[in-house]
Amino acid sequence: MDADFLRFYVATSRQLKRLESVSRSPIYSHFSETVTGSSVVRAYGRLNAFVTLNNTKVDDNQKSYYPGIVANRWLGVRIEFIGNCIVLFAALFAVIGKEQLNPGLVGLSVSYALLVTMSLNWLVRMTSDLESNIVAVERVKEYAETQTEAPWEIEDKKPPSDWPTQGNVEFRDYSVRYREGLDLVLKNLSLSVKGGEKIGIVGRTGAGKSSMTLCLFRLLEAAGGEITIDGIKISDIGLHDLRSKLTIIPQEPVLFSGSLRMNLDPFEHYSEEEVWGALEHSHLHKFVSNQPAKLELECSEGGENLSVGQRQLVCLARALLRKTRILVLDEATAAIDLETDDLIQSTIRTQFEDCTVFTIAHRLNTIMDYTRVLVLDKGQVAEFDTPSSLLSQRGIFYGMAKDAGLVQ
């Protein structure tokens, strides 16, 4: 009977534990997001909505957690009942057969019955708890079996120290998907970019613009084809050797808790003069000079004590310090004002004049003077030519420029 109870309980509690574990993560995630964006939540008066959403997630979690406790008590009652029955029958048989048994044997049988009851309870409880809590191990096992990134460095395939010297980038029948089983987000992409060219990347939502830049850093591995930079296949070299030679200014500026100097030059590769020079070109020199701490200005978590525009300029200064041959702008000016946008664009045109620049364009006017414009549509090259040629063709790019009010 114990085995039947255990089999029924374990199967139920194991599934409840899985559901409880899965529904617990959204609570932590939502709480973290709320704390991070608390100023925005208060500004828009959405306190009650976020509290209600948090309560809903907690309630969803309790729908699995509470039945787990009820199932535990269900098992406890039945185990105690079976144990008490064993003691009852041991005592009953001792009374019935008292003429044939001596008092010592009766006492021994009853005490053993009590001991068996406790041991039985402990054994069943530990067995069921082990199988319920092994769910956590299942989750760890799943993460452990997740495919890891490529090696950080490959000694026998290290590129030259001055690579890339030209900044030529070529995609050859390149295809990529986010993970196995999903559709391709880039399909047989083929294009060649010469060193020093400024390429604007445009397209509707879901066209594959950001995916293309992620592939340059090998955050996504190829499903087919290859990318070469100055004749070297990026899939053959280590990730550090590749990523250290590329620079990106992201859409959301990333700053860490610590000094401004640490955020600009975390590995202390550059001199004080070089850092101030980068601040000068990124139009932050005046702001930093007016701070009592200068370069030791303390940045709070996420750079919250700086404005969005200032954080974006810090990222620009970081890129200026590294000054690699290939620069990627992932809608870097999407969240800032037009004045700051103009500052960033003018700096990029002067300081990165001899670099290959890929810009995912949020505002089409920023790429109208670029060398060429790449129009993506459903993960494929729809148009790729100079802005003036694309406008004269009256295709997709012309339609986007018309919607933006750049042409009549």
Secondary structure, DSSP 8 states (H G I E B T S, - for coil): -HHHHHHHHHHHHHHHHHHHHHHHHHHHHHHHHHHHTHHHHHHTT-HHHHHHHHHHHHHHHHHHHHHHHHHHHHHHHHHHHHHHHHHHHHHHHHHHTTTTS-HHHHHHHHHHHHHHHHHHHHHHHHHHHHHHHHHHHHHHHHHHTS-----S--GGG---TT--SS--EEEEEEEE-SSTTS--SEEEEEEEE-TT-EEEEEESTTSSHHHHHHHHTTSS-EEEEEEEETTEEGGGS-HHHHHTTEEEE-SS----SEEHHHHH-TT--S-HHHHHHHHHHTT-HHHHHTSTTGGG-EE-GGGTTS-HHHHHHHHHHHHHHH--SEEEEESTTTTS-HHHHHHHHHHHHHHTTTSEEEEE-SSGGGGTTSSEEEEEETTEEEEEE-HHHHHHHTSHHHHHHHHTTS--
